[in-house]
Amino acid sequence: MDLLNIKLTDGEINAISCLGLAHVGDAVYELLVRSFLCRKGLETAKVLHLTSVKYVSAPAQAAVARRIIPLLTEEERAVYKRARNTHVNSTPNGATMAEYHAATGLEALFGYLYLKGETERLSELFAVITEGGTDAS
């Protein structure tokens, strides 16, 4: 199985929990952020790390989720909402429960699109996210 060019069926994706989708989406989102920052020419590991944190923190992800929600298809919005409403037992420091839920929804959406093999759609949404930076930057 080619895990870099994966394309799961709807049935296979539906068998994955929202938190499972968010787990994959967290990695996909972080890889996109890291690639974006390297392409911008940021060089030192310290600067790359500090800048990437501004994009991947729950408050930053919640802010960009609000920006892309109007652009989502009905199916994408359903994935986002289902994951956003998933019960979690804790929140990270520096984030409200609402921000953490929104970030979980965003990550699940990115995991869902990646696992469906919809990399073009991922790129479209990520371009919207990065066109003005993040509210945290």
VEXDREN-2710 file (C-alpha; in Angstrom, 1 decimal):
% VEXDREN-2710
k/r/px/py/pz
1/MET/0.0/0.0/0.0
2/ASP/1.3/3.4/-1.0
3/LEU/0.7/5.5/2.2
4/LEU/1.9/8.7/0.6
5/ASN/-0.7/8.5/-2.2
6/ILE/-3.5/6.9/-0.2
7/LYS/-7.1/6.8/-1.4
8/LEU/-9.4/5.1/1.0
9/THR/-13.0/4.3/0.2
10/ASP/-15.9/6.0/2.0
11/GLY/-16.5/2.8/4.0
12/GLU/-12.8/2.6/5.1
13/ILE/-12.9/6.3/6.1
14/ASN/-16.2/5.9/8.0
15/ALA/-14.6/3.1/10.0
16/ILE/-12.1/5.7/11.4
17/SER/-13.1/7.7/14.5
18/CYS/-13.1/11.5/14.4
19/LEU/-10.2/11.5/16.7
20/GLY/-8.4/9.1/14.4
21/LEU/-9.0/11.4/11.4
22/ALA/-7.7/14.3/13.6
23/HIS/-4.6/12.3/14.5
24/VAL/-3.8/11.9/10.8
25/GLY/-4.8/15.4/10.0
26/ASP/-2.6/16.9/12.7
27/ALA/0.4/15.4/10.9
28/VAL/-0.8/16.4/7.4
29/TYR/-1.4/20.0/8.6
30/GLU/2.0/20.2/10.3
31/LEU/3.7/18.8/7.2
32/LEU/2.0/21.4/5.1
33/VAL/3.0/24.2/7.5
34/ARG/6.7/23.0/7.7
35/SER/6.9/22.7/3.9
36/PHE/5.4/26.2/3.5
37/LEU/7.8/27.7/6.0
38/CYS/10.8/26.1/4.4
39/ARG/9.7/27.2/1.0
40/LYS/9.5/30.8/2.4
41/GLY/13.2/30.5/3.1
42/LEU/13.2/30.2/6.9
43/GLU/16.5/28.5/7.7
44/THR/17.3/27.9/11.3
45/ALA/15.6/25.1/13.2
46/LYS/14.7/27.5/16.0
47/VAL/13.0/30.0/13.7
48/LEU/11.2/27.2/11.8
49/HIS/10.0/25.7/15.1
50/LEU/8.8/29.0/16.6
51/THR/7.1/30.1/13.4
52/SER/5.4/26.7/12.9
53/VAL/4.0/26.8/16.4
54/LYS/2.1/30.0/15.4
55/TYR/0.3/28.0/12.7
56/VAL/-0.3/24.7/14.5
57/SER/-1.5/25.9/17.9
58/ALA/-5.1/25.3/18.7
59/PRO/-6.0/29.1/18.8
60/ALA/-4.3/29.6/15.4
61/GLN/-6.1/26.5/13.9
62/ALA/-9.4/27.7/15.3
63/ALA/-8.9/31.1/13.6
64/VAL/-8.1/29.6/10.2
65/ALA/-11.0/27.1/10.6
66/ARG/-13.4/30.1/10.9
67/ARG/-11.8/31.5/7.7
68/ILE/-12.3/28.3/5.6
69/ILE/-15.7/27.1/6.9
70/PRO/-17.6/29.2/4.3
71/LEU/-15.6/27.5/1.6
72/LEU/-16.3/23.9/2.6
73/THR/-18.6/21.6/0.8
74/GLU/-21.5/20.1/2.6
75/GLU/-19.6/16.8/3.1
76/GLU/-16.5/18.6/4.4
77/ARG/-18.5/20.7/6.8
78/ALA/-20.1/17.6/8.1
79/VAL/-16.7/16.0/8.8
80/TYR/-15.6/19.3/10.5
81/LYS/-18.7/19.5/12.7
82/ARG/-18.7/15.9/13.7
83/ALA/-15.1/16.1/14.8
84/ARG/-15.6/19.5/16.5
85/ASN/-18.4/18.1/18.6
86/THR/-16.4/15.0/19.6
87/HIS/-15.9/14.7/23.4
88/VAL/-12.3/15.2/24.5
89/ASN/-10.9/14.8/28.0
90/SER/-8.4/17.6/28.1
91/THR/-7.3/20.8/26.4
92/PRO/-3.8/22.1/25.8
93/ASN/-2.4/25.0/27.7
94/GLY/-3.2/28.3/26.1
95/ALA/-6.4/27.2/24.4
96/THR/-10.0/27.4/25.3
97/MET/-12.2/24.4/25.0
98/ALA/-13.9/26.0/22.0
99/GLU/-10.6/26.6/20.3
100/TYR/-9.5/23.1/20.9
101/HIS/-12.7/21.7/19.5
102/ALA/-12.4/23.9/16.4
103/ALA/-8.8/22.8/15.9
104/THR/-9.8/19.1/16.2
105/GLY/-12.4/19.7/13.5
106/LEU/-9.8/21.3/11.3
107/GLU/-7.4/18.5/11.8
108/ALA/-10.1/15.9/11.2
109/LEU/-11.0/17.6/7.9
110/PHE/-7.4/17.6/6.8
111/GLY/-7.1/13.9/7.8
112/TYR/-10.3/13.1/5.9
113/LEU/-9.2/14.8/2.7
114/TYR/-5.7/13.2/2.9
115/LEU/-7.1/9.7/3.4
116/LYS/-9.5/10.3/0.5
117/GLY/-6.6/11.2/-1.7
118/GLU/-7.9/14.7/-2.3
119/THR/-4.6/16.4/-2.2
120/GLU/-5.6/19.1/-4.6
121/ARG/-8.4/20.2/-2.2
122/LEU/-6.0/20.1/0.7
123/SER/-3.7/22.5/-1.3
124/GLU/-6.7/24.8/-2.1
125/LEU/-7.7/25.1/1.5
126/PHE/-4.1/25.5/2.7
127/ALA/-3.5/28.3/0.2
128/VAL/-6.5/30.2/1.7
129/ILE/-5.1/29.6/5.2
130/THR/-1.6/30.9/4.3
131/GLU/-2.5/33.8/2.0
132/GLY/-2.7/36.2/4.9
133/GLY/-0.7/34.3/7.6
134/THR/-2.6/33.3/10.7
135/ASP/-4.3/35.5/13.3
136/ALA/-1.6/34.3/15.6
137/SER/1.3/35.5/13.5
END
